[in-house]
Amino acid sequence: MAGSSFSRNESSAGDAQIWQSLKRAIASSSGFQRWQSEQDAQTSQQMLDQQVRRYLRETLETLAY
């Protein structure tokens, strides 16, 4: 059992690293920067993590139509 929880923790750490890398790549993209400049002042106060999640959600919703 200890091995399975270690693998799970290892996987979570790997997922967190992937998310951090992906978040940085998205934040540096021209699409995200354009979207960010169009947002209101409240959005600019949000943390980058929240902005990237919102950007991805809105982008995916647009693509779904």
C-alpha positions in Angstrom: 0.0 0.0 0.0 2.8 2.4 0.8 4.0 2.1 -2.8 0.6 3.1 -4.2 0.4 6.3 -2.1 3.9 7.2 -3.1 3.0 6.8 -6.8 0.0 9.0 -6.2 2.0 11.7 -4.5 4.7 11.5 -7.2 2.0 11.8 -9.9 0.5 14.8 -8.1 3.9 16.5 -8.0 4.3 15.8 -11.7 0.9 17.2 -12.5 1.7 20.3 -10.6 4.9 20.8 -12.5 3.1 20.2 -15.8 0.4 22.8 -14.8 3.1 25.4 -13.9 4.9 24.9 -17.2 1.6 25.0 -19.2 0.5 28.1 -17.3 3.7 29.9 -18.1 3.4 29.0 -21.8 -0.2 30.1 -22.0 0.5 33.4 -20.2 3.2 34.2 -22.7 1.0 33.5 -25.7 -0.3 36.3 -27.8 -3.9 35.1 -27.5 -3.8 35.2 -23.7 -2.1 38.6 -23.7 -4.7 40.0 -26.0 -7.5 38.4 -23.9 -5.9 39.8 -20.8 -5.7 43.3 -22.2 -9.5 43.2 -23.0 -10.5 42.3 -19.4 -11.7 44.7 -16.9 -9.6 46.1 -14.0 -10.9 43.5 -11.6 -9.4 40.7 -13.7 -6.0 42.3 -13.7 -6.0 42.0 -9.9 -6.6 38.2 -10.0 -3.7 35.8 -9.7 -2.2 34.5 -12.9 -3.5 31.0 -12.1 -7.0 32.3 -11.9 -6.6 34.3 -15.2 -5.2 31.3 -17.1 -8.0 29.0 -15.9 -10.6 31.7 -16.9 -9.0 32.2 -20.3 -9.0 28.4 -20.9 -12.6 28.0 -19.8 -13.8 30.9 -22.0 -11.7 29.7 -25.0 -13.1 26.1 -24.7 -16.6 27.4 -24.3 -16.1 29.4 -27.5 -14.7 26.4 -29.4 -17.7 24.3 -28.2 -20.1 26.5 -30.2 
